[in-house]
Structure formats: structure tokens, C-alpha cells
Amino acid sequence: MASITEILATDSPSSSLGDINTNFTNLNTDKIEANDVKTLTNKTFDADGTGNALSNVDTDNIKTAAKTGIDTKVVTGTAASADQFAKWNSDGDLVDAGASLVTTSPASTSVDTTITSSKAIYDYVNTSVAGFINEMFIYPAVNTAGSTANAFTGTLNDFSTAVINATGAVRFNFRVPSNFTSITSMVVVTIPDASETLTYDLSSTYAGAGQANNTHSETVSNATQAVTALEVEELDVSGAFTALSAGDYCGLQFDSDTADIRVIGLYFKYAV
């Protein structure tokens, strides 16, 4: 832009010639022509303002330090509550999945909406978790009513049975698993020869490694249960192990007061 070199007689100057030319020089410097390439500083651009438009903005225009990754698309979605998992919906947006991150064991129901963290999963698999049930089946070790070393002295169809009469007994030896916390059920499994009420006695001795073998010794006398002939029946014997602990070595004697009781084995279910 040209400078003013003189003030005409017809002009009514209010400033010096130098001030006027300085103002025109500044105006020439500050203006932006259509084809100019300028670096703007200290300016605010309202992208949402009337008539304004911000175009050709890509993720490459966002500083690396301001991004968490290298993806070339910006994720959109609806914010969820704290600790909620997200999922992709049909629109391609990231939204609340309706499942939360927790550090407690999940509910047993199949419609549970909580997902355990890796720590909780580890605890559930490797340590004590209430409600998780294990089981084992123990065969008789000794039959005092038998004439041989074999505890099974009788058969019924394809079952081997330890037959004990009113003066006989059968014994079991077993070790309590290391993950045991409590008895769910402990029963002697039998196949009765008659529909009647069976009467039986229990005697137990059990202890952990390094303890006297008779650290725990318990008896139950004249327990009864009504049974049906030729059905598989379970007779509760858990009352003989009221102080049972993980790792205990156990001996159980099951005495018959009825002629006869046909024993298959000992079924033990426990919580961990």
C-alpha cells in the first residue's frame, strides 16, 4: 500500500503526516489477502459460530502427545458409569455394555451381569471360594464281617458290596483334600436287602500330619434311617467328623446293628 506524501490544502488534518502513514503501514501489514499464507497467533476461532466452518481436520492434525494411540479414527459413543465395560453397537459407537468390573466372586445365576477381574478369577480357581463343591468316593478298606482280605464279600447285579451283619463293621481310610473348608455331605452308600429301618453306629479317628493319630476321636450311636429294598440309599455319617480340617488323615468304622447292610462305599462332598 502506498504512503501519503502530502496533505492537500483541502484536507483538514487532525494528525501529523507521519502518524497517518504509520497507521496505513500497519493496516497493510495486518490484512490477509485471499491467497496469503499467514500464521495467526492470539486469535480465537469459533468453529460453532454462525457462518464459520472448520474443514479438513484429521487425526494427523492432533499432536502425538495428545493421543493415547495411533488409530486414524476418533471413537464416538456415550459415556458410561465408572467400572462399566463398553461394547460396539450397530452404529459403530462405543456404548455401555451393561456389565461391570468387580473384585468379588460372581453370583451363581446364569444371568449375572458382573464380570470378575483377573484377581478374582485367580482367587476363585486357586483359593477358598464359598459354594464351590468338590466330591470324592471312597471304597471300603476293611470288612470285619468278611472271611477274606477283600472288603467286598458280596455282589448284587454288577455291584460289589461289603455285606455286614448285626455284629459286623466296615472301615474306610481317606485324606481330606487341601482345599477343604466344610462338609457338604458325607454318606455311606448302601443297597438294602429289605424295606426297613437301618440302625448303625459310627466311630472315627482323624488327625493331621505331625499330630497324634487319635487327635480327634468321635462316636455316633444308634443312628437310624428308613430305607427301601434294592434301592440305592445314602446313610449320613457326617456326625462323626465335627472337627474335620484340610489335610486330615481319617479312619471311619461303620457298624451295622441290622442284618444285613450291603455297603458300596463312602461318598464325600465338601465346599472349598
C-alpha positions as CSV (number, residue, x, y, z in Angstrom):
1,M,0.0,0.0,0.0
2,A,1.4,3.4,-1.0
3,S,2.2,6.1,1.6
4,I,0.6,9.5,1.6
5,T,3.3,12.0,0.5
6,E,1.4,15.3,1.2
7,I,-1.7,16.7,2.8
8,L,-3.8,18.7,0.4
9,A,-4.9,22.2,1.2
10,T,-8.5,21.0,1.1
11,D,-7.7,18.4,3.8
12,S,-8.3,19.3,7.4
13,P,-5.5,17.2,9.1
14,S,-6.0,16.2,12.7
15,S,-2.7,14.3,13.0
16,S,0.8,14.6,11.6
17,L,1.7,13.1,8.2
18,G,3.9,10.6,10.0
19,D,1.1,9.2,12.2
20,I,-1.2,8.8,9.2
21,N,1.4,6.9,7.2
22,T,2.2,4.7,10.2
23,N,-1.4,3.7,10.5
24,F,-1.7,2.8,6.8
25,T,1.5,0.8,7.1
26,N,0.1,-1.2,10.0
27,L,-3.1,-1.8,8.1
28,N,-1.2,-3.1,5.1
29,T,0.8,-5.5,7.3
30,D,-2.2,-6.9,9.3
31,K,-4.6,-7.6,6.4
32,I,-5.0,-11.1,5.0
33,E,-5.4,-11.5,1.3
34,A,-7.3,-14.5,-0.2
35,N,-4.1,-16.2,-1.4
36,D,-1.9,-15.2,1.6
37,V,-0.2,-17.9,3.8
38,K,-0.2,-16.5,7.3
39,T,0.5,-17.8,10.8
40,L,-2.1,-16.5,13.2
41,T,-1.4,-16.0,16.9
42,N,-3.6,-14.9,19.8
43,K,-6.7,-15.5,17.7
44,T,-9.9,-17.4,18.7
45,F,-11.8,-19.2,16.0
46,D,-15.4,-20.2,16.9
47,A,-16.0,-23.3,14.9
48,D,-19.6,-23.4,16.0
49,G,-20.2,-19.7,15.2
50,T,-22.6,-18.5,12.5
51,G,-21.0,-18.8,9.1
52,N,-17.9,-20.5,10.4
53,A,-16.7,-23.9,9.2
54,L,-13.6,-25.9,10.2
55,S,-12.7,-28.4,7.4
56,N,-10.0,-31.0,6.5
57,V,-9.2,-31.7,10.2
58,D,-7.7,-35.2,10.5
59,T,-6.2,-37.2,13.4
60,D,-2.8,-36.4,11.9
61,N,-3.5,-32.8,12.9
62,I,-3.7,-33.8,16.6
63,K,-0.4,-33.8,18.4
64,T,1.0,-37.2,19.2
65,A,1.4,-36.2,22.8
66,A,-2.4,-35.5,23.0
67,K,-3.3,-39.0,21.7
68,T,-3.2,-42.4,23.5
69,G,-2.6,-44.5,20.4
70,I,-2.0,-44.4,16.6
71,D,-5.6,-45.2,15.4
72,T,-6.7,-43.0,12.5
73,K,-10.3,-42.6,13.6
74,V,-11.8,-40.8,16.5
75,V,-14.1,-43.1,18.7
76,T,-17.6,-41.7,19.4
77,G,-20.1,-43.0,21.9
78,T,-22.0,-42.5,25.1
79,A,-20.2,-42.2,28.4
80,A,-21.0,-44.9,31.0
81,S,-20.7,-45.1,34.8
82,A,-17.4,-45.9,36.5
83,D,-16.1,-49.5,36.2
84,Q,-18.6,-50.4,33.4
85,F,-17.4,-52.3,30.3
86,A,-18.1,-50.9,26.8
87,K,-19.3,-52.6,23.6
88,W,-19.7,-51.6,20.0
89,N,-23.3,-51.0,18.8
90,S,-24.7,-51.3,15.3
91,D,-23.9,-47.6,14.6
92,G,-20.2,-48.2,15.3
93,D,-20.4,-46.3,18.6
94,L,-18.8,-47.3,21.9
95,V,-21.6,-47.6,24.5
96,D,-22.3,-49.1,27.9
97,A,-22.2,-52.9,27.8
98,G,-24.3,-53.3,31.0
99,A,-21.5,-55.3,32.7
100,S,-19.3,-54.0,35.5
101,L,-15.8,-54.8,36.7
102,V,-15.8,-56.2,40.2
103,T,-13.3,-57.9,42.5
104,T,-15.8,-60.3,44.2
105,S,-16.9,-63.7,43.1
106,P,-19.9,-63.7,40.7
107,A,-23.4,-64.8,41.6
108,S,-24.2,-68.4,40.7
109,T,-27.1,-67.4,38.4
110,S,-26.6,-67.5,34.7
111,V,-28.0,-64.0,34.2
112,D,-25.3,-62.4,36.4
113,T,-24.2,-59.1,34.8
114,T,-20.9,-58.8,36.7
115,I,-17.5,-59.9,35.2
116,T,-14.8,-60.8,37.6
117,S,-11.4,-59.3,37.3
118,S,-8.3,-61.5,36.8
119,K,-7.5,-61.3,40.6
120,A,-11.0,-62.5,41.5
121,I,-10.8,-65.3,38.9
122,Y,-7.4,-66.4,40.3
123,D,-8.9,-66.5,43.8
124,Y,-11.9,-68.4,42.6
125,V,-9.9,-71.1,40.9
126,N,-6.9,-71.4,43.4
127,T,-8.2,-70.5,46.8
128,S,-11.2,-70.9,49.1
129,V,-14.5,-69.7,47.5
130,A,-17.7,-70.3,49.4
131,G,-20.2,-72.5,47.5
132,F,-17.7,-74.3,45.2
133,I,-18.3,-78.0,45.7
134,N,-15.9,-80.9,45.2
135,E,-16.6,-84.6,45.8
136,M,-14.9,-88.0,46.1
137,F,-15.9,-91.6,46.5
138,I,-14.0,-94.0,48.8
139,Y,-14.2,-97.8,48.7
140,P,-14.2,-99.8,52.0
141,A,-10.7,-100.7,53.2
142,V,-11.7,-103.5,55.7
143,N,-14.8,-105.6,56.2
144,T,-14.8,-107.2,59.6
145,A,-17.7,-109.5,58.6
146,G,-15.8,-110.9,55.7
147,S,-13.7,-114.0,55.6
148,T,-11.0,-112.7,53.2
149,A,-8.9,-109.6,52.9
150,N,-11.2,-108.3,50.2
151,A,-13.7,-105.8,51.7
152,F,-16.3,-106.7,49.1
153,T,-17.7,-110.1,50.1
154,G,-20.9,-110.0,48.1
155,T,-22.3,-109.0,44.7
156,L,-25.6,-107.6,43.6
157,N,-26.1,-107.5,39.8
158,D,-22.9,-105.6,38.8
159,F,-22.3,-104.0,42.2
160,S,-19.6,-105.4,44.5
161,T,-20.9,-105.0,48.1
162,A,-19.3,-105.2,51.6
163,V,-22.0,-107.2,53.4
164,I,-22.0,-106.6,57.2
165,N,-24.4,-108.1,59.7
166,A,-25.6,-107.1,63.1
167,T,-22.2,-107.7,64.6
168,G,-20.1,-106.7,61.6
169,A,-18.5,-103.4,60.5
170,V,-16.8,-101.9,57.5
171,R,-13.9,-99.3,57.7
172,F,-12.7,-96.5,55.4
173,N,-9.4,-94.7,55.2
174,F,-9.1,-91.3,53.4
175,R,-7.3,-88.0,53.4
176,V,-9.2,-84.7,53.4
177,P,-8.2,-82.5,50.4
178,S,-6.1,-79.4,50.9
179,N,-8.8,-77.1,49.6
180,F,-11.5,-78.4,52.0
181,T,-13.3,-75.8,54.2
182,S,-16.5,-77.6,55.2
183,I,-18.6,-80.8,54.8
184,T,-21.4,-80.5,52.4
185,S,-22.5,-84.1,52.9
186,M,-20.8,-87.4,53.9
187,V,-22.8,-90.6,53.5
188,V,-22.3,-94.4,53.4
189,V,-23.9,-95.7,50.2
190,T,-25.8,-99.0,50.6
191,I,-28.3,-101.2,48.7
192,P,-30.7,-102.6,51.4
193,D,-31.9,-106.2,51.2
194,A,-35.3,-105.2,52.7
195,S,-37.6,-102.3,53.3
196,E,-36.8,-101.5,56.9
197,T,-35.2,-99.0,59.3
198,L,-31.5,-99.5,59.4
199,T,-29.6,-98.9,62.7
200,Y,-25.9,-98.2,62.6
201,D,-23.0,-96.9,64.8
202,L,-20.1,-94.7,63.8
203,S,-16.6,-94.4,65.2
204,S,-13.9,-92.1,63.8
205,T,-10.3,-91.2,64.4
206,Y,-8.5,-88.5,62.5
207,A,-5.5,-86.2,62.7
208,G,-3.2,-84.0,60.5
209,A,0.3,-84.8,59.6
210,G,2.6,-84.4,62.7
211,Q,-0.3,-84.9,65.1
212,A,-1.1,-87.9,67.3
213,N,-3.3,-90.3,65.2
214,N,-6.1,-90.0,67.7
215,T,-6.1,-86.2,68.0
216,H,-9.8,-86.3,67.1
217,S,-11.9,-89.3,68.1
218,E,-15.7,-89.3,67.8
219,T,-18.6,-91.8,68.0
220,V,-22.3,-91.8,67.0
221,S,-24.5,-94.5,68.4
222,N,-27.8,-95.9,67.1
223,A,-28.3,-93.7,64.1
224,T,-31.4,-94.8,62.1
225,Q,-32.8,-94.3,58.6
226,A,-35.8,-95.8,56.8
227,V,-34.8,-97.5,53.5
228,T,-36.4,-99.3,50.6
229,A,-35.3,-102.7,49.4
230,L,-33.0,-102.8,46.5
231,E,-32.8,-99.0,46.1
232,V,-29.5,-97.1,46.4
233,E,-29.6,-95.4,49.8
234,E,-27.3,-92.8,51.5
235,L,-26.8,-93.0,55.2
236,D,-25.5,-89.8,56.9
237,V,-22.2,-90.2,58.7
238,S,-21.0,-86.6,58.9
239,G,-21.7,-86.5,62.6
240,A,-18.5,-88.5,63.2
241,F,-16.4,-85.6,61.8
242,T,-17.4,-82.4,63.6
243,A,-13.8,-81.0,63.7
244,L,-12.5,-82.0,60.3
245,S,-9.8,-79.9,58.7
246,A,-8.0,-79.8,55.4
247,G,-5.2,-82.4,55.2
248,D,-6.5,-84.6,58.0
249,Y,-6.0,-88.4,57.6
250,C,-9.2,-90.2,58.6
251,G,-10.4,-93.6,59.7
252,L,-14.1,-94.4,59.9
253,Q,-15.7,-97.5,61.2
254,F,-19.3,-98.1,60.2
255,D,-21.0,-100.7,62.4
256,S,-24.3,-102.4,61.5
257,D,-27.0,-103.1,64.1
258,T,-29.1,-104.6,61.3
259,A,-28.8,-107.9,59.4
260,D,-27.7,-107.1,56.8
261,I,-26.4,-103.9,55.4
262,R,-24.8,-104.1,51.9
263,V,-22.2,-101.2,51.6
264,I,-20.9,-99.9,48.3
265,G,-18.7,-97.1,49.6
266,L,-18.3,-93.6,51.2
267,Y,-19.5,-90.5,49.2
268,F,-17.9,-87.3,50.5
269,K,-18.9,-83.8,49.2
270,Y,-17.2,-80.7,50.5
271,A,-17.1,-76.9,50.0
272,V,-13.8,-75.1,49.2
